[in-house]
Amino acid sequence: VQLQASGGGLVQAGGSLRPSCAATGSIFSLYAMGWYRQAPGKQRELVASITGAGTRTNYADSVKGRFTISRGNARVYLQMNSLKLEDTAVYYCWGAGTGNYWGQGTQVTVSS
């Protein structure tokens, strides 16, 4: 499985971004996908996840009500609204199957 993330960028506080992640290879083996993020000097944390069928989602408390994860056509999306300065981080696409798979990360920077 290979994961390719894109769609990060620079946005003002209160704005929106929608990064996406394209999965290729044995994607049928993925039972969950999601996004992690890592800010400078902090540990990587789970932001949101979604099951293979897209029937269940999970969010970090800090993003509930602002972020929405979805998937379709071998892609997973993260709609990020009402962005805050503290959302600034490198966002990594993640997939869980026979192992854990990671994309290369996409930078999200929220400015004041």
N, C-alpha and C positions, 0 to 999 in steps of 0.2 A: 504494500500500500504506500502510495506517495501522496503527500498533501501539499498543496500550493496555495498560500494565503495571499490576498491582495485587498486593496481598498482602504488601507489606513490613510492617515494624512494629518494635516494641521487644521484645527477648527477652533472657533471661539467658544467660550463657555456658553452653554445653552443650545449649542448647535447639535447637528446630527451627522453620523457617519454610518456606513453599512459595509463593513468588510465582509469578504466572502472567502471560502476555501473550497478549492476543487480537489476532489479525491479521484485518484486513478489506481489501477491495479485490482487487487482482489477486494474490492469494496464491499462485496456481498458478505465478507467475514466481519465487517464492522457492526457491532451491536450498539455502539453509542459513539457520538461525536460531540465536539464542543470547543470551547475557547478558554484558554488560560491567559493570564497576563502577568507580566513582571515589571514592576517599577524599579528604578535605580535604588539599590541598597535594600530591596525587599525580596521576600521569597515569592516564587511563582504561586499564583492562586487561581483556583477555578472560578471562572466568571459565569459560565452557563454551559449546560449540556442538554443533549436531546437523544432519545433512544432511536434505534434503527428504524422503527416504524414511524417515528415522529409523534408517538402518542404521549410521551412523558417528557417534561422539561424540568430543569432544575436551575436555580439562579442563586448567586451569592446575594446575601442580604443587601449589600451596598448598591446593587444594580436593579433590584426588583422594582418593577413599575416603570423603569426607564429603558431597559434593554429587552429585546425579544430575539430568541434564537429560532431558526427554522431551517428546514432542509428540503432538498428536492433536486432531481437531475444530477446526482452525484456531487452536490454542493451543499455546504452548510453556510448559513448567513447569520450575521449578528447585527440586528438593527439597534443602533445606539442613539437614543434621544436624550435631550436635556443633559448634555455632557458637562461634567464638572472637571475642575483642575486636577482633582485626585484620580481621574480616569486615565491620566497620562501614563502610558506604559507601552511595552512591546506586547502585542497580542499574538498568541500562538494557537494555531489550529491543532486540534488533538483528535485522535480516533482510537477507539478501543476495540480490539479484535483478539486475535491470537497473541497479540502483544500490544504495547502502547506505541502509537505512531504520532510523530510531530511534524508540523510544517515549519517553515523557516522563520516565521514571525513577521509581523507588520507593525510599524511604529504608529501609534496614535498619540498626538500631542494636542492638548487642550490649553488654549491661551486665554488670558483674562482680557 
